[in-house]
Amino acid sequence: MTTQGPGVTATVKRERFRTGLTSGQIQRLPGAFSPLTAAAVESYGFEGIYISGAALSADLGLPDIGLTTLSEVAERGRQIARVTDLPALIDADTGFGEPTNVARTIGFLEDAGLAGCHLEDQVNPKRCGHLDSKSVVSQHEMLRRLRAAVLARRDSSFVICARTDARAVEGLDAAITRAKAYADAGADMIFPEALQDEQEFAAFRAAIDLPLVANMTEFGRSPILSVAALEDLGYNAVIWPVTLLRAAMGAAEEVLATLRDTGTQEAQLPAMQTRARLYDLIRYDSYADFDQDVTNFQVPGGSQ
């Protein structure tokens, strides 16, 4: 990786992502809510990064009900993709509008350097996939979204993933029927949201030929399954969308309570990231080396 950004192009990241999805090894994508957390994900040897709409909304102090805009989401995606060589899959919600808007969304996300996105079949404005009272659009309407996305794609390696929230609304069989139709419409991967037990994960795998992504969010409707269990089930990717944000905010609240109650952060120092580790993640030395290399010259002809 260079000082100015990742060492590989967006197309290479996308091709790596596609290769990984068909490699027989599950692709592990922790959710990064900032460029710094993305750098940490890469340093721990994961295969990719997930950018969650719920985490992005929460980081902006907003609920996950479709309040964020395309420009906000694309810019956060750009910031994250810029600092890592890993492919990043981003949550594009319902596509930010009608099919024409969906087409524009794909262009924005390609330009931002993302490896792919997922679009969902919820009614706009959407809500968190693990809450009650979700509504889904008709299968026909979701197919229009997907066709617009596929037609708008300029880089054929950009991954378009179709998420269905129909399990909680119409039942498992209907969700599988929708997923098959989404595959026929050109989706590269399927994201079945809020499955309720391991048997439902297995049923989706038995019915769908495309790569599948499993959502292992905390405190939701789905059981938390290990990477090994999901790999045994035949899933191709797993995301932990809000795990890092929840962990970071839990630690932040503990420090705030300590500061309030004791007036010093000293007791929390052992749990903190050190200055040396922070500098390692942001490649502080590489910037210093780059600067010396650029400015290490003498002007000929004296002091003028």
N, C-alpha and C positions, 0 to 999 in steps of 0.2 A: 504493500500500500504506500502511495506517495504522500508527501505532506499535503498536497492540494486536494486529495480525495482518494477514492478507491483505485486499486490498481488494475481492475478489469472493467470492461464496458457493461452497460446494462444488458445488451444482447447476450454476452457471455454468461452473466448471472442467470438470465432466463433459461438459457440452454442447460446450465448446470441444474437448475431447479427441475426442469423436465426430465433430465437424466436421472436425478435423484428419485423422482416419483415412480420411476419404472425400474429402479435398481434392486428391488427386493429388500432394501433396508429402509425402515421408516424414517422419514425426514422430521426432525425435531425443531419446532419453531416457537421458542419462547416469545412472549409479547414484549416488545420494546416500546416504551412510551416517550422516549427521548433519544437523541443521538448518543448520549453518554451510555445509556443502558444498552443500546445496540452494540456499541463497542465492547461492552462487557460480555454480551451474548457471544460475539465472535471469539473473544479471548478464551472462552470455555469450551470451544470446539463443537458448537452446534452447527447443524446443516443450513439453517436459515433463520429468518426473523419474521415475526408476525406483527402487524400494526393494527391494533384493535380500535374500532370506532368507539367502543365503550370506554376504553382507557383514555383515548384522546379527548372524548367529551368530559370525562371526570377530571382530567388534568386541566381543562379549561373551566372547571367549576360548573359543568352543565350535566343534566341527566341525559341518558342515552335514548333520546326520543326524536332523533332526526333534526336536531337544532344546528349541528355543525354544517358548514358549507363546503362545496367542492373545493374552493380555493384554500380553505383552512386545512382540509384533509390532504390535498395534494402537496401543499407546502410542508406539512409535517412529514409526509412520506419522502419528499425530496431531501429534507434535512437528515433523515435517518439513513436513506439509501446512500447519501454522499459519504458517510464515514465508514462504510463497511464493504467488504468484498462478498458478503453473503447475499443471496437472493432474499428479497423482502416481499411478502404477500400482504396486501393491504385490504382492509374492510371498506368497501365502497357502498355499504348500506343498500338502498334501493336504486342506486344510480343517480340520485339527486334530481329526479324529475321524470318526465316522459321519455319515450325511447330516443328522441333526438337529444335530450339532455344526457342520456346514458352514453350515446356515441361520443359526445363531447367529453364526458368523464373519462372514457378510455384514453382519449388523446392526452388529456392532462396527466393521467397516471403513467402512461408510457413516457411522456416528456420528463416526468419526475424521476425516472430511472428505476421504477418498481419492476419486480419480476412478474407480478400478476395481481389480480384483485378478485374478490368475490362479490357477487350481486345476490340479493335475496328476494324472495317472493312475498314479502310482507307488504301491506298497504302503507303508503306514504302519507303522513309521517309514521315511521316505524317505532318499535320499542325494543327493549332488551329481550333477547330470544328466550330467556329463562323466567320471564314474568308472565302473569296471567293476562287474559283478555287481548291476546294478539289477534290480528286479522291478517289474512293472506289475500292477495289478488287472485283472479282466476288464472288457471293454467295458461290460457291463451295470452293474457296480459304479460305474464312472466316470459313466455316465449318471445313476445315482441321485444322485451328488454334484452334478452340474450341475443336475438338476431341482430339487434342494433349494435350490441357490443362486438359481436364477431365481425360484422361488416366494417366497423370503424377501426378495427385493429390494423395497424400498419406493420408491426413486427410480429410475424407469425409465431415467434417463440414466446410472446407475452401470454401468460396463463390466465384463462377466464374460468373461474370457478363459480358454479351455481349453488347457492345455499337455499335449502327449503326449510321453512318453519312450519310446514303443514302437519307434522306429527302431533303437535299439541292442539291443532285446530280441527283436522279432518281424520286423524288416525294414521297408523303406521302404513297400512296398505296404500292409502291415498298419497302419502309422502313418497313412497317407492314409485308409484305410478308417475308422479310428477318428475321425480329424478330421472326416470327413463326418458321422458319426453324432453327434459332439459339436455340430456346427453345427445339425443337426436338433433337438437337445435344447434349443437356445436360447442357445448361446454366441454372443457378439458378435464375438469375435476368436479366432484360433487361433495357438498358439505351438508350432511343431515344434522340439523340443529335440534337439541333438547331430546335426544333419544333417552329412554327411561331405564333401560337395563342392558346387560351384556348381550342378551338374546336379540334385542333390537339392533344392536351394532352388527351382530352376525347376520341378521336377516338382510340388512342393507348390503353387506358385502356379497351375499349369495345372489342378490338380484341385480347388482350394478357392475358393469365391466370396467368402468373408468376408475382412475385413482380416487380414493376417498380420504377426506380429512376429518379427524375426530377433535372435538372441542372438549378439553379437559379443564373447564373453568371451575372455580370453587363456588360452593354454596348455591349450586344450580340444580336442575332437574336430572342431569345425567350423573351416573356414578363416576367416581374418579378411578380410572383404570391406568395401570402402569404402561410404560412404553413397551415392555415385553408382552403384556397381555394384548395390547392393540396390534402389535406386530404379528402375534399368533392369530389374531382375528383377520389379518390380511389388510389392515389399514396402511395407507401409504404416507400419511403425514399426521402429525399431532400438533395442536396449538395449545398454549397456556396463555390466554389473552390478557388477563388482568393480574396475573400472579405477581409480577415484579412491582406493579403499582401498589397492590395491596400490601406487599411486604415492606416497600419503601415508606408508605404512609403509616403503617403500624410502627415502624422504627421512629419515624418523625414525631408521631404523637407521644411516644415514650420519652423522647428527648425533651419535647416541649413540657411534659409533665415534670420531668426532673428539673428543668430550668425554673419553672414556676415554683416548685416546692423547695429547692435547695439553693437556687441562685447561681449555680455553676453546672457546667456540663461534664465536669471531671469524671464522675462515675460512669459516664457513657463512652468515654474514650476507647476502651477495649473493643466496643462494638462498631466503631466508626471506620470507614475507609481511610487509610492513611494518605498523607500528602504524596508519598512516593507512588502508591498504587494509582491515585488519581492522575498523576503526571504520566505514568506508564500508559494508561488508557487513552489519554488525549495526545500521546506521542510528543510530549514536550521536547525531548531531546532532538527529535527529527526536525522540529521547527528551528531550534537553535543551530543545528548543523546546516540546514538550508540557508539560514540567514548569513552565517559566516561564509559559506561558499559563494553566495551572491555578492557580498560586500567586501570580500577579501581581495582587494586590488589596490594598486597605487596609480594615481593620475600622473602621467609623464609630464615633464616640463617644469618641475619645481612645485612651489606651494600655491600657485594661482589656480 
